[in-house]
Structures are given as C-alpha cells and as structure tokens.
Amino acid sequence: MKKSMAAIAALGALGALGALGAGSAYAQSSVTIYGLIDATISTTNNANASGARLTGISTAWFSGNRLGFRGKEDLGGGLDAIFKLEAEYLVATGAMDTPGVLFNRDSWVGLQDQRTFGQVTIGRQNTLARDFAQVYGDAYGSSAIGYEEGGFTNNNNFKQMIFYAGSATGTRYDNGVVWKKVFDNGLVAGAGYQFGEVAGSFNSGTTKSFGLGYNAPSFVLASFYNEADVGNKADASTEKHKSWSLGGSYMFGITRLNAGYFHYTAEQGALGKRTDNAWTVSAKFAPQGVMDYEIGYQVMKASNAAYNSDGTGTLNAYSDASGSTATGSGKKSTLYGSVFYHLSKRTELYVAADYMKLGDGYRVASANGFKNQTELAVGMRTRF
C-alpha cells in the first residue's frame, strides 16, 4: 500500500511539472555540454642555453583543451538569451591553464536576434579584433566571419601574431562588451569595449575596437581598428597602444588562400615609440578523402620594441612596458606546415612543424639567445 501511494505521488508530481512546462512552452531552452582534447608530443631544439633538445607532451599545438557549457533560451519574437562558460586545462597534467581562474576562456551572457540587431555579449570573451582577424591570421581560421568566436593556433612559434589583435588583458577581454551583426548582404560589422575597472581613472585598462568585413561565396575580407590603455600606473605615457589590420581569404576548388597585414604602435615612455609591421600568407588544401594540408609564412618586424624585464624576449603587442629598460629592432620570420588525417568528423591525427628565424635585435625567450628554432609535433585532437 505504501509503495502504491508513493507511485501515485510521483505521478502527480510529474503531472504538475508537465503542466508547468506546457504553460511556458514558448520559452524553449537548451544547455549543451561540450569539450575538446588536443594532445601534442613535440620536440624543439635550442631549448636551453646550451642548445639542447626538449621532447615531451607539450601544451596543445593547435587548440586549447576545453570543457564548456553553452545555453540558449527562446524569449519569443526571434529574441534569444545566450550564454557561454568555457574552461581550459592542460591535457598532460589536468591542471588549470590559468591557475585560480575556472572559466578563463569564456564567461559571458547576452542577447541575440540575427534578424534585427545581431548579438550583444557581456563578460570575458575574445577580443573583437581577434574574431575578425582569425579568418586570415593563419591557415586554421574560419572560412567566414560570424557570431561564433574564432582564434589562431594555440602554442607554437607562429601564434604570436594574434597579439596584434589583443587588448589590455591579452587576447581576451575581461569586463568586455561586444556587438556583432551579420547582414543579409554579406556585410559584417562589430564593436568591442573593455571597461578598465579603475576607480578615478576611467580610461586606464580600457580597450576600444571596431571591425568590418564581408563574406562572399568565394572570398572573405576583414579588417579591424583597435586601441588600448594598458593600465600602467607607473607612467601614463606608456599606456597607449594602437593597431589596425586588413586581410582576407580566397576559396577555389580544394584550395583556400589567406593573406593579411598588421600595423601596431605603442608609446613606451622614456623608451620612445614602438612601431611594428607584420604580414602573413598561408594556404589550406582539402582534397576529397581523409587528409588535408596547410602551409604558411609570416613576418613580424618590430622597430624600437621593448624587451621584457630580463632582456630575453621582445614584448608581445599590447604588453605593459613599464618594467623594461631596453629596446631593440629586428624581425621574426616563421615558416610552418601541417598534415591532418581525419579518423571521423570529430577526431583527427596530425603532424606539424615550424621553423623560426630571428633577425637583428628581435628576441624570443624560448629560443634562449639563439637566432633560430625548429619545432616538430605529432598529435591527436577530438571533440565531444
């Protein structure tokens, strides 16, 4: 008898929940749990001051390992509430990519109506400039500019170009607001703003960015303008950083060609003004079958660029130079390539390599004072 009464009570509760759901049927919602695992074994020469080689499980070459939650709620009339929470970890150890920060890749909420205003998101997210430049920044970006975030490859000697599309907090905004709109005629526009969160100094730590692009059936054009006050309180004259870029992709048959140009300037106080000019070309070949091939070449030329505090490396764009005491001019050139073997739509194996050459006063800390470095990697990437 007690079991029968319990069963009746359970059925009654389910019925009540069903009635509640029927009463709010217009507000359809969904939450997706997803992830990506990219495991890389790499070998790198000139890995210490004596030029020794380092081989092991490195930080993922192509994609940051991640676990994420994405949600959408239909608010009616074409309007959706959206959110994304995404954490990154190191596959070799399971450690958090950014110690003490759980959702270091994404932590944002927003509204979307693709027919009218587009999409507005608030929180930690990609810089707007990064999302526009990723279609031509290397051989692995998206084939079109859209509402989804995009990026450059994860950890290798040609990733550093992404910093020209950075902000006061790196290649993602903290405290950011981003608007994007993909128009029916192929035009894409966007704007991003990062609050500095500094009492009494509204501009300190802020970033402002604008993007404009065009998606066509056989080509994509993209551009951005970006400026940031890095937030250095020691010397306000070192805060001004600006960059702009123009590039695109052309698709024909099994081939996609990418090219782009970046220009960057930074005020460095007593060290003077820094000016960078950089360009990139790359290609992806995807014949029918299970394999595709990528190749690319990039040059980053820096004039009067601040070194890090110990003088071993040229600072990445949008870095705080207040701790620097010296500058140098030179260029960094990198040739890279890869081959992917797709086991399925979600899982692939790859072989990748790059060769970096440094000229004049350009320094890279991981090269340990040498003027060149070669990396070779094999890996497996899967998604769920």
KAWO-V459817 format. One line per field, one symbol per residue. ss: DSSP state (2 for helix, 1 for strand, 0 for the rest). phi: phi as a letter, one per 30 degrees, with the letter a starting at -180 (. if undefined). A space follows every 50 residues. Layout:
ss->???
phi->???
//
This chain:
ss->02222222222222222222222000001111111111111111000000 00011111000000111111111111001111111111100000010000 00000111111110000111111111022222200000000000000000 00000000222222201001011111111111000011111111000000 00000011111111100011111111111000000222011111111111 11001111111111111022201111111111111000001111111111 11111110000001000000000000111111111111111100001111 1111111111000022200001111111111110
phi->.ddddddddddddddddddddddbddcdbbbccbabbbcbcbbbdhdbdc idccbldceedcbddbbbbbbbbdcjiicbcbaabbccbcddbidddcei cdcddbabbabbbddcdjbbbbkdaeddeddddddbdadcdddadbdddb acddaadcdddeddccadbjcbdchcbbcbbcdddjdbbabbbcddhcdi bdddicbbbbbbabccecabcbaabbbbcdjdcdaddcddbbababalbb cahccbcbaabbbbbbdbhddiccbcbbbbbabbcbddkcbbbbbabbbc ccchdddddcicbdddeicdcdcdbbbablbbcbcbaabcccdadcbbcb bbabbcbcbhcdbbeddhidcaabbbbbabbbbb
//
